[in-house]
Amino acid sequence: MRRGRKRDVARGLRRAMTDAERSLWRHLRQRQVLGHKFRRQHPIGPCIADFVCLEATLVVEVDGGQHMGSDGDRRRDAHLRKRGFRVLRFWNDEVLGNADGVWWAIAVALSGHENFHISC
């Protein structure tokens, strides 16, 4: 996808955020998580990440049911990891029903504790 086209797609995704994405964005924006800046619907190579903190190389994805067992998501995650990013994935219902747990998992990832396991 051409750079300008990807930018336009990212802008469209920002305008059409899901309820779960909108909810999480309220918690991530304006450096609310340990002072880290997040971008939403940000292009990274051939991918467009739902949320990314570039300084911490952390991508946060919010998925609906269509992502269940998705090979595409596994390939995206592998590509992002090759580029040095860590990837956290949450289901829409996790974000909407357990916002504090999701926020905590993101905060732990940002704090640099690599050896953690989150099961929401």
N, CA, C and O atoms as a GROMACS GRO file, in nm:
protein
  480
    1MET      N    1   0.084  -0.117   0.000
    1MET     CA    2   0.000   0.000   0.000
    1MET      C    3   0.088   0.124   0.000
    1MET      O    4   0.183   0.133   0.078
    2ARG      N    5   0.057   0.218  -0.086
    2ARG     CA    6   0.136   0.342  -0.093
    2ARG      C    7   0.124   0.418   0.039
    2ARG      O    8   0.024   0.409   0.110
    3ARG      N    9   0.229   0.494   0.070
    3ARG     CA   10   0.236   0.568   0.197
    3ARG      C   11   0.116   0.662   0.214
    3ARG      O   12   0.055   0.663   0.321
    4GLY      N   13   0.083   0.738   0.112
    4GLY     CA   14  -0.030   0.830   0.122
    4GLY      C   15  -0.161   0.758   0.139
    4GLY      O   16  -0.249   0.804   0.212
    5ARG      N   17  -0.175   0.644   0.072
    5ARG     CA   18  -0.298   0.564   0.084
    5ARG      C   19  -0.310   0.507   0.225
    5ARG      O   20  -0.418   0.508   0.283
    6LYS      N   21  -0.199   0.458   0.280
    6LYS     CA   22  -0.201   0.403   0.416
    6LYS      C   23  -0.239   0.512   0.516
    6LYS      O   24  -0.313   0.487   0.611
    7ARG      N   25  -0.188   0.633   0.495
    7ARG     CA   26  -0.222   0.745   0.583
    7ARG      C   27  -0.372   0.771   0.579
    7ARG      O   28  -0.435   0.794   0.683
    8ASP      N   29  -0.431   0.768   0.459
    8ASP     CA   30  -0.574   0.791   0.445
    8ASP      C   31  -0.655   0.680   0.512
    8ASP      O   32  -0.758   0.708   0.575
    9VAL      N   33  -0.610   0.556   0.500
    9VAL     CA   34  -0.677   0.444   0.566
    9VAL      C   35  -0.670   0.463   0.718
    9VAL      O   36  -0.771   0.444   0.787
   10ALA      N   37  -0.553   0.501   0.770
   10ALA     CA   38  -0.537   0.523   0.914
   10ALA      C   39  -0.631   0.633   0.961
   10ALA      O   40  -0.691   0.620   1.068
   11ARG      N   41  -0.643   0.739   0.887
   11ARG     CA   42  -0.735   0.848   0.924
   11ARG      C   43  -0.879   0.799   0.927
   11ARG      O   44  -0.956   0.833   1.018
   12GLY      N   45  -0.915   0.718   0.829
   12GLY     CA   46  -1.050   0.662   0.827
   12GLY      C   47  -1.076   0.572   0.947
   12GLY      O   48  -1.185   0.575   1.004
   13LEU      N   49  -0.977   0.493   0.985
   13LEU     CA   50  -0.991   0.406   1.102
   13LEU      C   51  -1.005   0.487   1.230
   13LEU      O   52  -1.077   0.447   1.321
   14ARG      N   53  -0.936   0.601   1.238
   14ARG     CA   54  -0.949   0.687   1.356
   14ARG      C   55  -1.092   0.740   1.369
   14ARG      O   56  -1.146   0.750   1.479
   15ARG      N   57  -1.153   0.774   1.254
   15ARG     CA   58  -1.290   0.826   1.256
   15ARG      C   59  -1.392   0.716   1.287
   15ARG      O   60  -1.500   0.745   1.339
   16ALA      N   61  -1.360   0.591   1.257
   16ALA     CA   62  -1.454   0.480   1.272
   16ALA      C   63  -1.413   0.384   1.384
   16ALA      O   64  -1.431   0.263   1.370
   17MET      N   65  -1.360   0.436   1.492
   17MET     CA   66  -1.316   0.350   1.602
   17MET      C   67  -1.434   0.274   1.662
   17MET      O   68  -1.546   0.325   1.668
   18THR      N   69  -1.407   0.152   1.707
   18THR     CA   70  -1.510   0.074   1.776
   18THR      C   71  -1.531   0.133   1.915
   18THR      O   72  -1.452   0.215   1.962
   19ASP      N   73  -1.640   0.090   1.982
   19ASP     CA   74  -1.665   0.136   2.118
   19ASP      C   75  -1.549   0.100   2.210
   19ASP      O   76  -1.508   0.181   2.294
   20ALA      N   77  -1.495  -0.022   2.195
   20ALA     CA   78  -1.384  -0.066   2.279
   20ALA      C   79  -1.259   0.020   2.252
   20ALA      O   80  -1.190   0.060   2.346
   21GLU      N   81  -1.230   0.048   2.125
   21GLU     CA   82  -1.114   0.132   2.093
   21GLU      C   83  -1.133   0.272   2.149
   21GLU      O   84  -1.039   0.331   2.204
   22ARG      N   85  -1.252   0.326   2.136
   22ARG     CA   86  -1.280   0.460   2.188
   22ARG      C   87  -1.262   0.464   2.340
   22ARG      O   88  -1.205   0.559   2.395
   23SER      N   89  -1.310   0.359   2.407
   23SER     CA   90  -1.297   0.351   2.552
   23SER      C   91  -1.150   0.344   2.594
   23SER      O   92  -1.108   0.415   2.685
   24LEU      N   93  -1.073   0.259   2.528
   24LEU     CA   94  -0.931   0.247   2.562
   24LEU      C   95  -0.856   0.376   2.532
   24LEU      O   96  -0.769   0.416   2.609
   25TRP      N   97  -0.889   0.442   2.422
   25TRP     CA   98  -0.822   0.566   2.385
   25TRP      C   99  -0.840   0.672   2.494
   25TRP      O  100  -0.749   0.751   2.518
   26ARG      N  101  -0.957   0.673   2.559
   26ARG     CA  102  -0.979   0.770   2.668
   26ARG      C  103  -0.879   0.749   2.781
   26ARG      O  104  -0.845   0.843   2.853
   27HIS      N  105  -0.830   0.624   2.797
   27HIS     CA  106  -0.734   0.593   2.903
   27HIS      C  107  -0.589   0.611   2.859
   27HIS      O  108  -0.500   0.632   2.942
   28LEU      N  109  -0.564   0.602   2.728
   28LEU     CA  110  -0.426   0.608   2.678
   28LEU      C  111  -0.384   0.749   2.638
   28LEU      O  112  -0.265   0.782   2.645
   29ARG      N  113  -0.477   0.831   2.596
   29ARG     CA  114  -0.442   0.962   2.542
   29ARG      C  115  -0.387   1.055   2.650
   29ARG      O  116  -0.406   1.032   2.769
   30GLN      N  117  -0.321   1.156   2.607
   30GLN     CA  118  -0.266   1.261   2.693
   30GLN      C  119  -0.174   1.207   2.803
   30GLN      O  120  -0.176   1.255   2.916
   31ARG      N  121  -0.094   1.106   2.767
   31ARG     CA  122   0.010   1.052   2.855
   31ARG      C  123  -0.043   1.007   2.992
   31ARG      O  124   0.022   1.030   3.094
   32GLN      N  125  -0.160   0.945   2.994
   32GLN     CA  126  -0.222   0.903   3.120
   32GLN      C  127  -0.163   0.776   3.178
   32GLN      O  128  -0.183   0.747   3.296
   33VAL      N  129  -0.090   0.699   3.098
   33VAL     CA  130  -0.032   0.574   3.148
   33VAL      C  131   0.117   0.594   3.167
   33VAL      O  132   0.195   0.587   3.072
   34LEU      N  133   0.157   0.619   3.290
   34LEU     CA  134   0.298   0.636   3.327
   34LEU      C  135   0.369   0.741   3.243
   34LEU      O  136   0.491   0.733   3.224
   35GLY      N  137   0.296   0.839   3.192
   35GLY     CA  138   0.355   0.948   3.115
   35GLY      C  139   0.393   0.912   2.973
   35GLY      O  140   0.460   0.991   2.907
   36HIS      N  141   0.352   0.796   2.923
   36HIS     CA  142   0.388   0.753   2.788
   36HIS      C  143   0.288   0.804   2.685
   36HIS      O  144   0.167   0.804   2.708
   37LYS      N  145   0.341   0.848   2.572
   37LYS     CA  146   0.258   0.899   2.462
   37LYS      C  147   0.218   0.783   2.371
   37LYS      O  148   0.301   0.706   2.324
   38PHE      N  149   0.088   0.773   2.347
   38PHE     CA  150   0.036   0.674   2.253
   38PHE      C  151  -0.020   0.743   2.131
   38PHE      O  152  -0.070   0.855   2.138
   39ARG      N  153  -0.010   0.676   2.018
   39ARG     CA  154  -0.073   0.717   1.893
   39ARG      C  155  -0.179   0.614   1.862
   39ARG      O  156  -0.165   0.497   1.898
   40ARG      N  157  -0.286   0.656   1.794
   40ARG     CA  158  -0.389   0.560   1.756
   40ARG      C  159  -0.392   0.543   1.606
   40ARG      O  160  -0.367   0.637   1.530
   41GLN      N  161  -0.422   0.421   1.564
   41GLN     CA  162  -0.428   0.386   1.422
   41GLN      C  163  -0.305   0.439   1.349
   41GLN      O  164  -0.314   0.520   1.257
   42HIS      N  165  -0.190   0.392   1.394
   42HIS     CA  166  -0.061   0.442   1.346
   42HIS      C  167   0.003   0.339   1.251
   42HIS      O  168   0.019   0.223   1.289
   43PRO      N  169   0.041   0.381   1.129
   43PRO     CA  170   0.108   0.290   1.035
   43PRO      C  171   0.247   0.249   1.084
   43PRO      O  172   0.328   0.333   1.125
   44ILE      N  173   0.273   0.118   1.079
   44ILE     CA  174   0.406   0.063   1.108
   44ILE      C  175   0.434  -0.037   0.997
   44ILE      O  176   0.375  -0.146   0.995
   45GLY      N  177   0.521  -0.002   0.906
   45GLY     CA  178   0.546  -0.089   0.791
   45GLY      C  179   0.415  -0.113   0.717
   45GLY      O  180   0.341  -0.018   0.690
   46PRO      N  181   0.385  -0.238   0.685
   46PRO     CA  182   0.261  -0.267   0.612
   46PRO      C  183   0.138  -0.272   0.702
   46PRO      O  184   0.026  -0.290   0.654
   47CYS      N  185   0.157  -0.257   0.834
   47CYS     CA  186   0.048  -0.270   0.931
   47CYS      C  187  -0.001  -0.133   0.978
   47CYS      O  188   0.070  -0.032   0.967
   48ILE      N  189  -0.122  -0.131   1.028
   48ILE     CA  190  -0.173  -0.013   1.099
   48ILE      C  191  -0.209  -0.061   1.238
   48ILE      O  192  -0.304  -0.137   1.255
   49ALA      N  193  -0.133  -0.016   1.338
   49ALA     CA  194  -0.154  -0.059   1.476
   49ALA      C  195  -0.269   0.020   1.537
   49ALA      O  196  -0.282   0.140   1.512
   50ASP      N  197  -0.352  -0.047   1.616
   50ASP     CA  198  -0.461   0.023   1.684
   50ASP      C  199  -0.402   0.134   1.772
   50ASP      O  200  -0.442   0.250   1.761
   51PHE      N  201  -0.309   0.098   1.859
   51PHE     CA  202  -0.242   0.195   1.946
   51PHE      C  203  -0.095   0.157   1.954
   51PHE      O  204  -0.060   0.039   1.957
   52VAL      N  205  -0.010   0.258   1.959
   52VAL     CA  206   0.133   0.231   1.970
   52VAL      C  207   0.199   0.339   2.055
   52VAL      O  208   0.168   0.458   2.044
   53CYS      N  209   0.291   0.294   2.140
   53CYS     CA  210   0.380   0.384   2.212
   53CYS      C  211   0.517   0.362   2.148
   53CYS      O  212   0.583   0.262   2.173
   54LEU      N  213   0.558   0.458   2.066
   54LEU     CA  214   0.683   0.442   1.992
   54LEU      C  215   0.804   0.439   2.084
   54LEU      O  216   0.896   0.361   2.061
   55GLU      N  217   0.804   0.524   2.189
   55GLU     CA  218   0.921   0.529   2.276
   55GLU      C  219   0.940   0.398   2.354
   55GLU      O  220   1.054   0.363   2.387
   56ALA      N  221   0.832   0.327   2.383
   56ALA     CA  222   0.842   0.200   2.456
   56ALA      C  223   0.830   0.080   2.362
   56ALA      O  224   0.831  -0.034   2.407
   57THR      N  225   0.820   0.105   2.233
   57THR     CA  226   0.802   0.002   2.130
   57THR      C  227   0.696  -0.100   2.171
   57THR      O  228   0.718  -0.221   2.170
   58LEU      N  229   0.579  -0.047   2.208
   58LEU     CA  230   0.467  -0.129   2.251
   58LEU      C  231   0.346  -0.102   2.164
   58LEU      O  232   0.304   0.012   2.147
   59VAL      N  233   0.290  -0.209   2.108
   59VAL     CA  234   0.168  -0.202   2.029
   59VAL      C  235   0.056  -0.265   2.110
   59VAL      O  236   0.073  -0.371   2.169
   60VAL      N  237  -0.059  -0.198   2.112
   60VAL     CA  238  -0.177  -0.251   2.180
   60VAL      C  239  -0.287  -0.267   2.074
   60VAL      O  240  -0.326  -0.172   2.008
   61GLU      N  241  -0.335  -0.391   2.061
   61GLU     CA  242  -0.441  -0.421   1.964
   61GLU      C  243  -0.568  -0.457   2.039
   61GLU      O  244  -0.565  -0.526   2.141
   62VAL      N  245  -0.681  -0.409   1.987
   62VAL     CA  246  -0.813  -0.440   2.043
   62VAL      C  247  -0.889  -0.515   1.935
   62VAL      O  248  -0.912  -0.464   1.826
   63ASP      N  249  -0.928  -0.639   1.968
   63ASP     CA  250  -0.984  -0.729   1.867
   63ASP      C  251  -1.128  -0.768   1.897
   63ASP      O  252  -1.168  -0.784   2.012
   64GLY      N  253  -1.204  -0.782   1.789
   64GLY     CA  254  -1.338  -0.837   1.796
   64GLY      C  255  -1.335  -0.984   1.762
   64GLY      O  256  -1.229  -1.041   1.738
   65GLY      N  257  -1.453  -1.046   1.761
   65GLY     CA  258  -1.464  -1.190   1.738
   65GLY      C  259  -1.408  -1.237   1.606
   65GLY      O  260  -1.368  -1.353   1.594
   66GLN      N  261  -1.404  -1.150   1.505
   66GLN     CA  262  -1.353  -1.189   1.374
   66GLN      C  263  -1.204  -1.222   1.379
   66GLN      O  264  -1.150  -1.279   1.283
   67HIS      N  265  -1.137  -1.188   1.488
   67HIS     CA  266  -0.993  -1.215   1.500
   67HIS      C  267  -0.964  -1.349   1.565
   67HIS      O  268  -0.847  -1.387   1.576
   68MET      N  269  -1.065  -1.422   1.608
   68MET     CA  270  -1.046  -1.550   1.677
   68MET      C  271  -0.961  -1.645   1.591
   68MET      O  272  -1.003  -1.685   1.482
   69GLY      N  273  -0.843  -1.679   1.641
   69GLY     CA  274  -0.755  -1.773   1.571
   69GLY      C  275  -0.704  -1.723   1.438
   69GLY      O  276  -0.676  -1.804   1.349
   70SER      N  277  -0.691  -1.594   1.423
   70SER     CA  278  -0.654  -1.534   1.294
   70SER      C  279  -0.506  -1.555   1.259
   70SER      O  280  -0.417  -1.515   1.334
   71ASP      N  281  -0.483  -1.619   1.144
   71ASP     CA  282  -0.345  -1.631   1.094
   71ASP      C  283  -0.289  -1.495   1.059
   71ASP      O  284  -0.169  -1.470   1.077
   72GLY      N  285  -0.374  -1.406   1.009
   72GLY     CA  286  -0.330  -1.271   0.976
   72GLY      C  287  -0.275  -1.198   1.098
   72GLY      O  288  -0.174  -1.128   1.088
   73ASP      N  289  -0.341  -1.214   1.212
   73ASP     CA  290  -0.292  -1.150   1.335
   73ASP      C  291  -0.158  -1.209   1.378
   73ASP      O  292  -0.069  -1.136   1.423
   74ARG      N  293  -0.142  -1.340   1.363
   74ARG     CA  294  -0.012  -1.401   1.398
   74ARG      C  295   0.100  -1.348   1.309
   74ARG      O  296   0.210  -1.321   1.356
   75ARG      N  297   0.069  -1.334   1.180
   75ARG     CA  298   0.171  -1.279   1.088
   75ARG      C  299   0.202  -1.133   1.122
   75ARG      O  300   0.318  -1.093   1.122
   76ARG      N  301   0.099  -1.055   1.152
   76ARG     CA  302   0.120  -0.914   1.190
   76ARG      C  303   0.205  -0.904   1.315
   76ARG      O  304   0.300  -0.826   1.321
   77ASP      N  305   0.171  -0.986   1.416
   77ASP     CA  306   0.248  -0.984   1.541
   77ASP      C  307   0.394  -1.021   1.516
   77ASP      O  308   0.484  -0.958   1.570
   78ALA      N  309   0.416  -1.123   1.434
   78ALA     CA  310   0.554  -1.164   1.403
   78ALA      C  311   0.628  -1.052   1.332
   78ALA      O  312   0.744  -1.026   1.362
   79HIS      N  313   0.561  -0.985   1.238
   79HIS     CA  314   0.623  -0.873   1.167
   79HIS      C  315   0.658  -0.760   1.264
   79HIS      O  316   0.768  -0.704   1.259
   80LEU      N  317   0.565  -0.727   1.352
   80LEU     CA  318   0.590  -0.620   1.448
   80LEU      C  319   0.703  -0.657   1.544
   80LEU      O  320   0.785  -0.572   1.577
   81ARG      N  321   0.707  -0.784   1.588
   81ARG     CA  322   0.816  -0.827   1.676
   81ARG      C  323   0.951  -0.818   1.605
   81ARG      O  324   1.051  -0.781   1.667
   82LYS      N  325   0.955  -0.852   1.476
   82LYS     CA  326   1.080  -0.839   1.400
   82LYS      C  327   1.127  -0.694   1.396
   82LYS      O  328   1.246  -0.667   1.390
   83ARG      N  329   1.032  -0.602   1.399
   83ARG     CA  330   1.066  -0.459   1.399
   83ARG      C  331   1.096  -0.408   1.540
   83ARG      O  332   1.119  -0.288   1.558
   84GLY      N  333   1.096  -0.497   1.640
   84GLY     CA  334   1.133  -0.459   1.776
   84GLY      C  335   1.017  -0.422   1.867
   84GLY      O  336   1.040  -0.374   1.978
   85PHE      N  337   0.894  -0.443   1.824
   85PHE     CA  338   0.778  -0.407   1.904
   85PHE      C  339   0.730  -0.526   1.986
   85PHE      O  340   0.738  -0.641   1.942
   86ARG      N  341   0.681  -0.498   2.105
   86ARG     CA  342   0.605  -0.596   2.182
   86ARG      C  343   0.458  -0.572   2.150
   86ARG      O  344   0.419  -0.458   2.125
   87VAL      N  345   0.379  -0.676   2.149
   87VAL     CA  346   0.238  -0.664   2.111
   87VAL      C  347   0.150  -0.720   2.223
   87VAL      O  348   0.167  -0.834   2.266
   88LEU      N  349   0.057  -0.638   2.268
   88LEU     CA  350  -0.047  -0.682   2.362
   88LEU      C  351  -0.179  -0.684   2.286
   88LEU      O  352  -0.211  -0.588   2.215
   89ARG      N  353  -0.254  -0.791   2.301
   89ARG     CA  354  -0.386  -0.802   2.236
   89ARG      C  355  -0.493  -0.821   2.343
   89ARG      O  356  -0.476  -0.900   2.436
   90PHE      N  357  -0.602  -0.748   2.329
   90PHE     CA  358  -0.716  -0.760   2.418
   90PHE      C  359  -0.842  -0.774   2.335
   90PHE      O  360  -0.852  -0.718   2.226
   91TRP      N  361  -0.938  -0.851   2.387
   91TRP     CA  362  -1.067  -0.863   2.322
   91TRP      C  363  -1.151  -0.740   2.356
   91TRP      O  364  -1.133  -0.680   2.462
   92ASN      N  365  -1.243  -0.705   2.268
   92ASN     CA  366  -1.333  -0.592   2.292
   92ASN      C  367  -1.400  -0.603   2.429
   92ASN      O  368  -1.405  -0.505   2.503
   93ASP      N  369  -1.452  -0.722   2.462
   93ASP     CA  370  -1.523  -0.736   2.590
   93ASP      C  371  -1.430  -0.719   2.710
   93ASP      O  372  -1.475  -0.678   2.816
   94GLU      N  373  -1.301  -0.750   2.695
   94GLU     CA  374  -1.205  -0.725   2.803
   94GLU      C  375  -1.191  -0.575   2.826
   94GLU      O  376  -1.192  -0.528   2.940
   95VAL      N  377  -1.178  -0.501   2.718
   95VAL     CA  378  -1.161  -0.355   2.729
   95VAL      C  379  -1.286  -0.292   2.790
   95VAL      O  380  -1.276  -0.204   2.876
   96LEU      N  381  -1.402  -0.336   2.745
   96LEU     CA  382  -1.527  -0.276   2.792
   96LEU      C  383  -1.566  -0.324   2.932
   96LEU      O  384  -1.627  -0.249   3.007
   97GLY      N  385  -1.532  -0.449   2.967
   97GLY     CA  386  -1.574  -0.503   3.096
   97GLY      C  387  -1.469  -0.504   3.204
   97GLY      O  388  -1.502  -0.523   3.322
   98ASN      N  389  -1.344  -0.483   3.168
   98ASN     CA  390  -1.235  -0.488   3.266
   98ASN      C  391  -1.131  -0.381   3.231
   98ASN      O  392  -1.013  -0.412   3.215
   99ALA      N  393  -1.175  -0.259   3.219
   99ALA     CA  394  -1.086  -0.150   3.179
   99ALA      C  395  -0.967  -0.134   3.274
   99ALA      O  396  -0.856  -0.108   3.229
  100ASP      N  397  -0.991  -0.152   3.404
  100ASP     CA  398  -0.880  -0.139   3.500
  100ASP      C  399  -0.775  -0.247   3.478
  100ASP      O  400  -0.656  -0.219   3.486
  101GLY      N  401  -0.818  -0.370   3.452
  101GLY     CA  402  -0.724  -0.479   3.428
  101GLY      C  403  -0.644  -0.458   3.302
  101GLY      O  404  -0.524  -0.486   3.298
  102VAL      N  405  -0.710  -0.408   3.197
  102VAL     CA  406  -0.640  -0.379   3.071
  102VAL      C  407  -0.539  -0.267   3.093
  102VAL      O  408  -0.425  -0.277   3.049
  103TRP      N  409  -0.581  -0.161   3.161
  103TRP     CA  410  -0.491  -0.048   3.190
  103TRP      C  411  -0.371  -0.099   3.270
  103TRP      O  412  -0.257  -0.061   3.241
  104TRP      N  413  -0.395  -0.183   3.369
  104TRP     CA  414  -0.287  -0.235   3.452
  104TRP      C  415  -0.189  -0.317   3.368
  104TRP      O  416  -0.068  -0.302   3.384
  105ALA      N  417  -0.241  -0.403   3.278
  105ALA     CA  418  -0.154  -0.484   3.194
  105ALA      C  419  -0.066  -0.396   3.106
  105ALA      O  420   0.052  -0.426   3.086
  106ILE      N  421  -0.122  -0.289   3.053
  106ILE     CA  422  -0.045  -0.195   2.970
  106ILE      C  423   0.060  -0.125   3.055
  106ILE      O  424   0.175  -0.109   3.013
  107ALA      N  425   0.022  -0.083   3.175
  107ALA     CA  426   0.117  -0.015   3.265
  107ALA      C  427   0.233  -0.108   3.301
  107ALA      O  428   0.348  -0.064   3.306
  108VAL      N  429   0.204  -0.235   3.327
  108VAL     CA  430   0.310  -0.331   3.360
  108VAL      C  431   0.404  -0.345   3.241
  108VAL      O  432   0.526  -0.345   3.258
  109ALA      N  433   0.348  -0.358   3.120
  109ALA     CA  434   0.433  -0.370   3.001
  109ALA      C  435   0.519  -0.246   2.982
  109ALA      O  436   0.636  -0.257   2.944
  110LEU      N  437   0.464  -0.130   3.010
  110LEU     CA  438   0.540  -0.005   2.994
  110LEU      C  439   0.647   0.011   3.102
  110LEU      O  440   0.749   0.076   3.079
  111SER      N  441   0.624  -0.049   3.218
  111SER     CA  442   0.719  -0.031   3.328
  111SER      C  443   0.847  -0.111   3.308
  111SER      O  444   0.941  -0.098   3.386
  112GLY      N  445   0.849  -0.195   3.202
  112GLY     CA  446   0.972  -0.266   3.171
  112GLY      C  447   0.982  -0.404   3.230
  112GLY      O  448   1.087  -0.468   3.219
  113HIS      N  449   0.878  -0.452   3.293
  113HIS     CA  450   0.880  -0.587   3.348
  113HIS      C  451   0.846  -0.684   3.237
  113HIS      O  452   0.730  -0.706   3.203
  114GLU      N  453   0.949  -0.743   3.181
  114GLU     CA  454   0.933  -0.833   3.067
  114GLU      C  455   0.872  -0.967   3.107
  114GLU      O  456   0.803  -1.030   3.026
  115ASN      N  457   0.896  -1.012   3.229
  115ASN     CA  458   0.851  -1.145   3.270
  115ASN      C  459   0.717  -1.137   3.342
  115ASN      O  460   0.707  -1.165   3.461
  116PHE      N  461   0.616  -1.100   3.269
  116PHE     CA  462   0.483  -1.097   3.328
  116PHE      C  463   0.387  -1.172   3.238
  116PHE      O  464   0.407  -1.183   3.117
  117HIS      N  465   0.284  -1.223   3.299
  117HIS     CA  466   0.181  -1.295   3.224
  117HIS      C  467   0.046  -1.239   3.266
  117HIS      O  468   0.012  -1.239   3.385
  118ILE      N  469  -0.030  -1.192   3.170
  118ILE     CA  470  -0.160  -1.134   3.199
  118ILE      C  471  -0.267  -1.224   3.140
  118ILE      O  472  -0.261  -1.262   3.022
  119SER      N  473  -0.363  -1.258   3.220
  119SER     CA  474  -0.478  -1.332   3.171
  119SER      C  475  -0.602  -1.260   3.218
  119SER      O  476  -0.644  -1.273   3.333
  120CYS      N  477  -0.660  -1.184   3.129
  120CYS     CA  478  -0.781  -1.108   3.165
  120CYS      C  479  -0.904  -1.192   3.141
  120CYS      O  480  -1.016  -1.146   3.165
   0.00000   0.00000   0.00000
